[in-house]
Each structure stands twice: as structure tokens, then as C-alpha cells.
């Protein structure tokens, strides 16, 4: 879906580094220098059909948590992203959806780093957003979500893209829900309590796996 720290936008499509701002995604996900400082899998919004030489694997188990009906709270007509089998190792544990027009993407995955590390990375990015090609980075505490939670919002400078990360800890694990869109690119984020991304995170928490 997205690799947290490096945001890339493929020509003509929206490539969300779901773990982008946060390097919260696993190494098989993608990488960006913020709260989720690891790498996250990249999700191409206008996802071309996998080449015939590429093997796809069944949707991640997390797609039973982040279902199509849930995704459609943020993306009308949400389409499940295909998972491509890597040359080595396992496919990333990430569930993602894209809009039919490729302008928005949504993904859910476990973080690859401790919650405290993710939060520290988010604040570091807010202090120096240009280092990651970002601007208007804001970190807000989210209440009543897991044990601890925060929201990270930012705009990508190379493309008109607004990204929201919600990172929360449920005890044994931490999770990141990432929404990226080129629609309605206002730099002023909505209040946390009225943020639909935060609301979706609240709605799926009880269904998340509890083991590591």
C-alpha cells in the first residue's frame, strides 16, 4: 500500500506510501520518514493490472477487518488492491483499496516499529517536513482509540495530495490506517473528532488481531 517514508506519485496515478509519513508499515510495505519510519507497501491508485509474469496472492486477512463497506466510508466505489507475490518472503500484511478514478487510496497494516518510535518520527517530520518533500505536517493526539493513538496529516509538495495517518496501539501491536487523496486538498485538517479516517479506525479496532 504505502511505504511510509518516501512518498512517490507515479505519473498519472496516485501512489500512496501508506506508511509514508509514518514509517509504520512493515518492511514489505513502504518507507517514509515520519511517524511510521519504516517502509510501507506502495499502493498505486490507478492500479494497472499485474503483468502476466507477476503472481498475485489472496487478499490479506486484514481485509476481513477493513472491508469494502468500511472502505466506502472514505472512497466511493472502493476497489480492493491486488497483492503481488514478492520474489522472496511473504506478501506484505496490508489491505488496501483505491478509488475507481485513482484519486484516493486507503490502507491498513501493522506497524514495524514501536508506537513510541512512530510518534517520535511523526514529531520529527513535523519539525522538518521539507526533508521528506512534505508540508503542513500536523500531529494530533487521538483519544479513546486503543491504548494510545495519534493522527498525522500532511500535504505532499510534488503532487496535490493530502495524506492522513492514524496510528494506534492496542496492546501487543500497533496499527496504521492511511488515507491519501488528491480531492479537496485543503491544508487545514478537520478536527480529530470529526475526521472520518479516525472514525474508521475506531470502528475496526475491536476486530483487529490480538496476537503478534
LINRA-V814413 format. One record per residue. RES is the residue in three letters. SS is DSSP state (H for helix, E for strand, L for the rest). OMEGA is omega in radians with two decimals (* if undefined). D_CENTER is the distance of its C-alpha to the mean C-alpha in whole Angstrom. Layout:
res = [RES | RES]
ss = [SS | SS]
omega = [OMEGA | OMEGA]
d_center = [D_CENTER | D_CENTER]
This chain:
res = [UNK | UNK | UNK | UNK | UNK | UNK | UNK | UNK | UNK | UNK | UNK | UNK | UNK | UNK | UNK | UNK | UNK | UNK | UNK | UNK | UNK | UNK | UNK | UNK | UNK | UNK | UNK | UNK | UNK | UNK | UNK | UNK | UNK | UNK | UNK | UNK | UNK | UNK | UNK | UNK | UNK | UNK | UNK | UNK | UNK | UNK | UNK | UNK | UNK | UNK | UNK | UNK | UNK | UNK | UNK | UNK | UNK | UNK | UNK | UNK | UNK | UNK | UNK | UNK | UNK | UNK | UNK | UNK | UNK | UNK | UNK | UNK | UNK | UNK | UNK | UNK | UNK | UNK | UNK | UNK | UNK | UNK | UNK | UNK | UNK | UNK | UNK | UNK | UNK | UNK | UNK | UNK | UNK | UNK | UNK | UNK | UNK | UNK | UNK | UNK | UNK | UNK | UNK | UNK | UNK | UNK | UNK | UNK | UNK | UNK | UNK | UNK | UNK | UNK | UNK | UNK | UNK | UNK | UNK | UNK | UNK | UNK | UNK | UNK | UNK | UNK | UNK | UNK | UNK | UNK | UNK | UNK | UNK | UNK | UNK | UNK | UNK | UNK | UNK | UNK | UNK | UNK | UNK | UNK | UNK | UNK | UNK | UNK | UNK | UNK | UNK | UNK | UNK | UNK | UNK | UNK | UNK | UNK | UNK | UNK | UNK | UNK | UNK | UNK | UNK | UNK | UNK | UNK | UNK | UNK | UNK | UNK | UNK | UNK | UNK | UNK | UNK | UNK | UNK | UNK | UNK | UNK | UNK | UNK | UNK | UNK | UNK | UNK | UNK | UNK | UNK | UNK | UNK | UNK | UNK | UNK | UNK | UNK | UNK | UNK | UNK | UNK | UNK | UNK | UNK | UNK | UNK | UNK | UNK | UNK | UNK | UNK]
ss = [L | L | E | L | E | L | L | L | L | L | L | L | L | L | E | E | E | L | L | L | L | L | L | L | L | L | L | L | E | E | L | E | L | L | L | L | L | L | L | E | L | E | E | E | L | L | L | L | L | L | L | L | L | L | L | E | E | L | L | L | H | H | H | H | L | L | L | H | H | H | H | L | L | L | L | L | L | L | E | E | L | L | E | E | L | L | L | L | L | L | L | L | L | E | E | E | E | E | L | L | L | L | L | E | E | E | E | E | E | E | L | L | L | L | H | H | H | H | H | H | H | H | H | H | H | H | H | L | H | H | H | H | L | E | E | E | E | E | E | E | E | L | L | L | L | L | L | E | E | E | E | E | E | E | E | E | L | L | L | L | E | E | E | E | E | E | E | E | E | L | L | L | L | E | E | E | E | E | E | E | E | L | L | L | L | L | L | L | L | L | L | H | H | H | L | H | H | H | H | H | H | H | H | H | H | H | H | L | L | L | L | L]
omega = [3.08 | 3.11 | -2.90 | -2.92 | -3.11 | 3.13 | 3.06 | 3.07 | 3.13 | -3.13 | 3.10 | 3.12 | -3.12 | 3.12 | -3.10 | 3.05 | -3.01 | 3.11 | -3.11 | -3.08 | -3.13 | 3.05 | -3.05 | -3.07 | 3.13 | -3.09 | 3.14 | -3.12 | 3.11 | -3.08 | 3.09 | -3.08 | -3.12 | -3.06 | -3.14 | -2.98 | 3.13 | 3.11 | -3.14 | 3.11 | -3.09 | -3.10 | 3.12 | -3.08 | 3.11 | -2.98 | 3.10 | 3.13 | -3.14 | 3.13 | -3.09 | -3.11 | -3.11 | 3.14 | 3.07 | 3.13 | -3.14 | 3.11 | 3.11 | 3.12 | 3.13 | 3.11 | 3.01 | 3.08 | 3.06 | -3.08 | 3.12 | -3.13 | 3.08 | -3.13 | -3.10 | 2.98 | 3.13 | -3.08 | 3.10 | -3.14 | -3.10 | 3.13 | -3.14 | 3.11 | 3.09 | 3.06 | -3.13 | 3.14 | 3.14 | 3.12 | -3.14 | 3.09 | -3.09 | 3.08 | -3.11 | 3.11 | -3.07 | 3.09 | -3.09 | 3.11 | 3.09 | 3.10 | 3.12 | -3.12 | 3.09 | -3.07 | -3.13 | 3.07 | 3.14 | 3.13 | 3.09 | 3.09 | 3.07 | 3.09 | 3.12 | -3.12 | 3.12 | -3.13 | -3.12 | 3.11 | 3.11 | -3.13 | 3.12 | 3.14 | 3.13 | 3.13 | 3.10 | 3.12 | 3.13 | -3.14 | -3.11 | -3.04 | -3.10 | -3.14 | -3.14 | 3.13 | -3.11 | 3.02 | 3.10 | 3.13 | -3.13 | 3.14 | -3.11 | 3.06 | 3.08 | -3.11 | 3.05 | 3.08 | -3.09 | 3.11 | 3.11 | -3.12 | 3.03 | 3.06 | 3.10 | 3.12 | -3.12 | 3.05 | 3.10 | -3.03 | -3.06 | 3.12 | 3.12 | -3.06 | 3.11 | -3.06 | 3.09 | 3.06 | 2.98 | -3.10 | -3.14 | -3.12 | -3.13 | -3.13 | -3.13 | -3.06 | 3.03 | -3.03 | 3.06 | 3.05 | -3.05 | 3.09 | 3.12 | -3.11 | 3.05 | 3.12 | 3.07 | -3.02 | 3.06 | -3.11 | -3.13 | -3.12 | 3.08 | 3.11 | -3.09 | -3.07 | -3.13 | -3.11 | -3.11 | 3.11 | 3.10 | 3.13 | 3.10 | 3.11 | 3.11 | -3.02 | -3.08 | -3.03 | -3.09 | -3.10 | -3.10 | 3.10 | -3.12 | 3.12 | 3.12 | *]
d_center = [7 | 6 | 8 | 8 | 11 | 12 | 11 | 13 | 14 | 17 | 20 | 20 | 16 | 13 | 11 | 7 | 7 | 3 | 5 | 7 | 8 | 8 | 9 | 8 | 8 | 11 | 14 | 13 | 10 | 9 | 11 | 11 | 13 | 12 | 11 | 9 | 12 | 12 | 11 | 8 | 9 | 9 | 9 | 12 | 12 | 16 | 16 | 19 | 21 | 21 | 24 | 27 | 27 | 24 | 23 | 21 | 20 | 20 | 16 | 15 | 16 | 13 | 14 | 17 | 15 | 12 | 15 | 16 | 18 | 15 | 12 | 15 | 15 | 13 | 14 | 18 | 18 | 15 | 16 | 14 | 13 | 16 | 15 | 18 | 20 | 20 | 23 | 23 | 22 | 19 | 16 | 13 | 12 | 9 | 10 | 8 | 10 | 12 | 14 | 18 | 18 | 15 | 15 | 11 | 8 | 6 | 5 | 6 | 7 | 10 | 10 | 13 | 15 | 16 | 15 | 18 | 17 | 13 | 15 | 17 | 15 | 14 | 17 | 18 | 16 | 17 | 21 | 20 | 18 | 20 | 19 | 16 | 17 | 15 | 17 | 18 | 15 | 16 | 15 | 16 | 17 | 16 | 19 | 20 | 17 | 18 | 20 | 18 | 15 | 13 | 11 | 11 | 11 | 12 | 14 | 14 | 18 | 18 | 17 | 17 | 13 | 12 | 8 | 8 | 6 | 8 | 9 | 12 | 15 | 17 | 20 | 20 | 16 | 13 | 10 | 6 | 5 | 3 | 6 | 8 | 11 | 15 | 17 | 18 | 17 | 19 | 18 | 19 | 16 | 18 | 19 | 17 | 19 | 19 | 15 | 14 | 10 | 12 | 15 | 13 | 12 | 15 | 16 | 15 | 15 | 19 | 18 | 16 | 18 | 20 | 21 | 20]
